[in-house]
């Protein structure tokens, strides 16, 4: 860390000159970047800021106005201090005009009452500065080594945050775009105090938040100097003491790292949080585990089908046939195998999770070979594997799916309860397989993360275990799907339902009441928002709609009032009754909500937008 003006005054070589601070004592904590001996009156344009200027004053003007201008120009240039040696130009004391101007402009002005060799001062201070810079370089190299090792080892977010806090000696927090704490290492700080009201405080210092305080526009640069920061990137908020930087890759941020400082951050602090953010971003990208060449080839083709990487679908068909999977005049069915995460959405997925998905993909491929079903099988991400089944036009879809799902669950053994299988609608050509994959993925995600899979009941006779409306419990009896609302629209109309009752044997290898696989659910709005809950765009929408209310909410449950009002369809009287509040009190709180959000609750569009944001907040 660079020395301060106060540090310089404590050096023996400086003390020999009997330095006296005659103005600007508040600036003794300013960092000194370099020392200059200047005997010119017009020097401000030669300086870059952070200099400790030494002069005998022999070139300074005698007019008070020009002396005042000299001091003001130095202060404007950002010099750390001006030290004038008495005895040559000025005897006994510095001119009052210079002292007043320094005090008015905040310039630290020092008078040397005894003669002192300036060369000795420059040598001593420059050695101190170079030592500090070398120490920062060593610290930066150490950070590079530690975070590189963490990246190579595939460290979890918790481990990265823990190491960052240990290196900094201060608390480090990882939060997502919804201001939820994903990982925290408090160090010696009190965790309860550190995280009390975190979401509100985080919004207040958000670089792009709709309700935060003025965001910092400068961040600590190398050697502790302040350098202009890019908006929304690494920044320091003095009020909270937070140094924070975003975490993300490929142009999409998904969170930010916060270093809780006990003073202005140094250049090393900035390097630390930025390296921690980079390591966390890489940890989310580098999740590939060793796969067989078969699985790699299948994964590549499945991914290209889903992402429409092939300009001509015929190319994907050719590649599929080359892998031994026919696609012409076939029933092409997408299946997604979803591992439910017992640690929840904040659990680390990492390399070990990807290895589990690989095991599922291998078992599914083996089951397809056993049942003589041509299929592409590969991993999709750290929680899902996918398969494209190629069935003959005469094949019974439900019989084949039941046999495969039963065999897969049996081979998984005790782990099969953590597996959810989603099935998409059959496609007649490889051009439509992407739609089937998207449908299967949505089915599996909702079934795994939104619904209570342990609810007793039987699968629907209409499909392989249809999901109920609004993300509720699984149906209690084998009734047909509800007729109202919700099916995902397709380019040619509603998604087709798959028919055919399923045999009773389909539940023999799954948890009681849990179907072997699931088909198209009636997602409706809550289910859709649940699927998108971790999308930064949805989180940004929620913050834009409700951020001001969440940030200002104190004792009064304004979110609850708003929710009751919207649930009542805008009926104030009914909402007040349901909230057990007197009408005047309820109406007053509604007016307060309108003022905070800057919106008109009588507008149907505003109510709809806020209602969607509330659903997303609860997802």
Secondary structure by P-SEA (a helix, b strand, c coil): ccccaaaaaacaaaaaaccccccccccccccccccccccccccccccccccbbbbccccccccaaaaaaaaaaaaaacccbbbbbccccccccccaaaaaaaaaaccbbbbccccccaaaaaaaaaaaaaaaaaaaaaaaaaaaaaaaaaaaacccaaaaaaaaaaaacbbbbbbcccccccccccccccccccccaaaaaaaaacccccccccccccccccccccccccccccccccccccbbbbbbcccccccbbbbbccccccaaaaaaaaaaaaaaaaaaccccccccaaaaaaaaaaaaaaacccccaaaaaaaaaaacccccccbbbbbbbbbbbcccccccccaaaaaaaaaaaaaaaaaaaaacbbbbbbbccccbbbbbbbbcccccaaaaaaaaaaaaaaaaccccccbbbbbccccccccaaaaaaaaaaaaaaaaaccccccccccccccccccccccccccccccccccccccccccccccccccccccccccccccccccccccccccccaaaaaaaacccaaaaaaaaaacaaaaaaccccaaaaaaaaaaaacccaaaaaaaacccaaaaaaaaaaaaaaaccccccaaaaaaaaaaaaaaac
